[in-house]
């Protein structure tokens, strides 16, 4: 059989499988945007990918996305064959006709993403060998997730059809979506709200009266998250809470922002506030997995001239006293004694000095912390050696990225760039680096924002993996960043263990995991401008070679 006939046969088989055997697999509805391609979701259409299944121990599956336009295209092959497999890059389909159907679009994508023996015409092909050694193990993965802020609540509440919200929830948290299992929410308000707010705002309310009832803003958010759990089927959703600021009357400057710290007389009140919030969420059907010692504590100490949104300053010395003498004992002596406590929740440049100063002030205060959380915003400037030093100083701590987005820097567009593959590559590099340096999980920032990168009550706008069309409130757009995150989260479930994955040269960046079902999932990133021949060598399974297109990300699955 000729290679071209093989393409057609594979396309037909893929189409049949999509119609009859994989009811949850729906291809991307492509839309051209200013910097690349988006996938459009409406109330009655949204792309999903059923997780691949392997028929025998020699088979592998590959999920592929590319700058040119592949979005979770699927392929398969076998170890220990003489064949060099080729992932065909996206090709623009012919102009739409009045007779176009969903199935014709599926066939177009099948043709564009077909996995064939036919080589692409390319002036340059580079080569790399990736050695996967499942016997050399590292950290265990806690999971991946996004954040449900007041901005997200507002946008979802304005969708014209509830089915559109269901698609958003499933896209992130269902197995046929990204398979997220982590979520971050604010304790009270944050900058991505319509205004600053907290519980117990009445001055002098040291008994925290009223914290047995949800604020109306949390009534909406809690109802949304419950619906998310229901429609996505996510198992064991792990929610992490963090406070941006105490009510102004507890602070030294009596303001939401600026140079303001917690007054010492309210240290125990603020600890009680956290405990009451955890119980409030529990009583309303949202068990809390973890809380942190507060969002970005340096904002109210060093960066108060630049940060205009609600924040509260801490020095590591003051936070050590509050944690050691108040928050730690309050939580550990409560019914929620097993809740995870995270420290820092700030930028990489504060690691590991922050924790050393805490222990200097209150010896062993860091022992109250189960985990350390970091925000990724300055990772390109401050190297991963700071993380390595931290894990050496405080080993056996759960290490997660707890906030990430793009558009926060003065030299970046402070808002969405629709279709930006370059921003997807930034995410991919950051995920790879942090996972290679021992991180156990990653929680992104807002799961959806509007076209301006908000709403945000101080116009601190940024980009997001999904952008709502607020002109119609009838559709949203999945950015390339959405798929970049999915290449890590979708096939790397909680409990997966990182194993050695060592490329022979810089043409490939990769990370691999041994999943709880004993299958291997590996992320392969070709950031170069040329096609790349990747020879995957597994210490138990053997080897195969696949040619992948330039500027592409892939997730490999095999037994």
Steps between C-alpha positions, in 0.01 A plus 500: 500500500635846411566760768226729364244219517616433854417860589147462368447169677620641831273804460197282436580273795548802725167642387322170567658478844396855579140431395452155646761433764609828653186698568685753715757587233404818314752694286593864541285749314786715371488879490780720365603776741752783507798280591389147418217256540231463763245229570144629528249362750128579498208363698456217248860435390834469680807289429593207725741210483429160653819371657681251275475128567780256416422161347826325593833553674682600181260778403549868571265795460596858427303820553633796298458877484694744283543864412362427155169382645496147640294486820508168684533301175532129578724234346633157587775255412712217637836450666769285340411559136720619215247767412568869555164648590407853396259742664344704223465866590174689467394594149240762424179331383327621187257787522181416686194425293134507583507120517773486768410279797658409831615174344661675204694719744605185686621350174693819420674479834564129462667568167700787645620305803531154346786294636661341196815349362523778244777751566432872490698713264740697715828672428640417846446211737676478834551188708486409868484190716287503814590239761223421748609310810200410714720355774639846590215672684448848640201697641135391510250724324216660700328635191423801284231764513372853452350779710135593549502872575222756523576591140432142393175498698390823333573380146337160551193660655461713187504210254169494316474120507587279798634240257785735416606506866482121507737486203742730680494283812539176305776644281720548807394231747347207309711204387419585139617855578827587672440270797573771761459405868636809682332839547598825670246745639541820698400528865286809453587708198797547269593737220296292255176609665268790430612663827711427807320303768544273800294328763447685831560845351323676788760679711573333832322173413758290683243224560470473120122507516338415170763253386254214535327617181638534149549847359279545194808491277595163642142376467546537125851357493414198716196421283718514189766273647239247609364498146855458369548190714165361388540540124874428477501190718828613659592270784646639822518866398775657711427867581772733630400828664708815544418843645609818323429726795342515842213750544655849516422549870741217588788666311754765596394739222123428512497461122456216250838568340821695551758461775286308742558204732286307744485662841649270764190527717307324222740211438268249666190657344654453155581136579140448617381666178674232295356219710149645476534530121606137468198393706270729301608338174470151650149576626402613151625189324852604397764318706826693505821310428748776586548862601806722477646759734384774261533618143823678401603638842768728353235707318420693817862540607715565192273545197225720647574776246432267208231268638163675511282200581412364843804358677651467845868516579700248697866467579620142547570582865144618568349214304705250699351635824146494362539149361681353798300663779157537341403349163691174539365408846150624409477271198681199649278503810178524300275252320690600184840404641593306185461794262810577294680823596700673228758769560610808305266511195737755346772526235799273452745772600382471862608132516668360717584813703139538612493164676846537650397830658179343629694227677752752630215696660303202629712184488316220321207725403532369144412157640138618507513526122414194292579676177666797334321687222657736250375735230676466167511863385875559526625150421670611179719741700555309823639154431387158613803475730292687758249215493777240530639685803153508654439129459838433656417727794141377546477150352180295494279805450225504239617746234249662265468796269185667633455783247603563140393718210655718232459873454622611842830653385543858374646367174207261438155581369286525814219289365420218260682442173254281319658192344850564638713188462796685652314531830417130484872431461573713808261284698652181363856602590392602850310177563795295379756687708301492822404135467862411423597677823267309727166682495199288594230708334393816323195727545448756226327834558151586362351220292321760287519877447337748261651646184678772699646257755254578779281589672745630759401782734836679460542411130785260575417313181684191371455207261319172571474154341136565408351832389128582513324680218316758711347667195262207464561298821430200279848361438851474637840439342759247605844652466817301408594535870201282585637212294855555624383444857296201389805326361616469861176457692292279274702178518690565826250428779548549871738238637722488189873485572757687294764275345820577313451624143833615359529641145832463319510868395324835536265441207246347738376584848310230684365367826355154566285335765410151617126511554307309768384257228871433422484670161756760397391852403766729353477858375713574193565862403657596168545878525722515193415621153581165339341158502647263754563126489455369855619152583336399827694232688334342804702274727220242505294551185759556227502783249328671208559813291252775422540814295317801649442843347673821601353697788301215646410339833411132546391268778610140459323211675615138508508198730 
